[in-house]
Amino acid sequence: MSYIYLKKPTPQQKNTKAAKKKIVAALFLCFGIFFLSSAIFPILKYQIQYSINFSKLLNPLSNQSYGTSKNILGAATDYTQISNWFENDSSSSNQIFSNDQTFTYFLSIPKLKIKNAVVTVGSMDLKKSLIQYPQTALPGQLGNAIIFGHSVLPQFFNSKNYSTIFSTLYTLKQGDEIIISYDSMEYKYIVDEMFEVKPTDLSVLVQNYDQKNLTLITCTPPGTYLRRLVVKSSLSVK
């Protein structure tokens, strides 16, 4: 018969092992708090520093300022497809969004270091480019050229990545420039105003043919899909 003898850990060894477990637990807690705050802080900063200032909504923090959708982070709805961006939008049917004659032009926003970003007409996939909303005016023409771009939390902004390209759009101010290169011409638009609308508000898609406007739209607050940020600009005559 053989015996195995196990050395009983000393009180000091027990204390060392318990201390290591506490350190590991504390590290996991710190990482969890860090990642949570990195997501929440930009949203709170946006609400306090930006949203209150330019929102047309009476109170962007109130329940009335949101759409009927309960999907805040977009887990169930694919918001890289612009047909999902506005609730109750009957014009965003597959028939309108399906266009075999697609073409592209380019958008630059010097302040945001966005240079020659591709804008596609006749597509709906925001992962591949910016998208001009169907049946809206082309750049330089009378009417309102409406361009959609995707956004995430601002710390992930990358001017070359179309999934993050409009993440800092809210930092634009009145007088900033948006440059469009289309059909061998360059058009300079000047930002006039910036505001938010609910996902049910389709008024921002309306065409006004006595002006030459450009409108940029993305989801807001950053990293959520609660509202739509609208940046309106006018063609510079200089």
C-alpha positions, 0 to 999 in steps of 0.5 A: 500500500502506498501513501501520498503526503500533501503538505498543508499550506501555511497561513502565509501561503493562504493569505498570499493566494487570497490576496492574488484572487482579490487583485485579479477581481479588482483588475476585472472590476477596473476594466469593466468600469473603464469600458462602461465609462468609455461608452457612457461618458461620450454620450453624456458629454454630447447631451450636455455640451452639444445636444441641448444647444442645437436641438429643435426638440423641446427637451432631447432628454425627454421620452417625447424626443425618441421614436417608437422603436425600443432598439437603442443600440441597433442590435436587432435592426441593421442601421448600415442600411439606410432603408431602416433609418426613418420609421414609417418611411414608405419611400424607403421600399426596396423598389426605390432603393434598388438602382442598377445605374449606380454612380459615385462622387466625392465629399470632403470636410476639412475640419473633420479631416474627411477627404474625398469620401465616396458618396454612392447614388443608387445604393443603400449600404453604409458600410461601403460608402456614404449614401445619397438618399434616393430621389434627392437633388444632385450636388449643384442643382436646385433642391436638397442633396441628402447624404447619409453616413454611419456613426459610432462612439467618437473615440472610434472615429476613422475618416477612412472607415465608412462605419465610423466616418460621421462619428464626429459630425456633431462638432461642425459649426456654422460657417464650416465648409463641406466640399463636393466633387461631382461631374468634374466640378467642385461645389463648396457648401457652408454649414447653416444649422444643425439640429436633431429630429426623431426617427419618425420625422420625415420633414428633413427629406423634403425637397425645396427647389428654390435653393441649392442645399446639402444635408448630412444625416447620421444617428445620434447621440454617438453610438446610439440610434435614438435620434437623427442629427441633421447638418444643413448647408447652402451652396456658396456663391463666392 
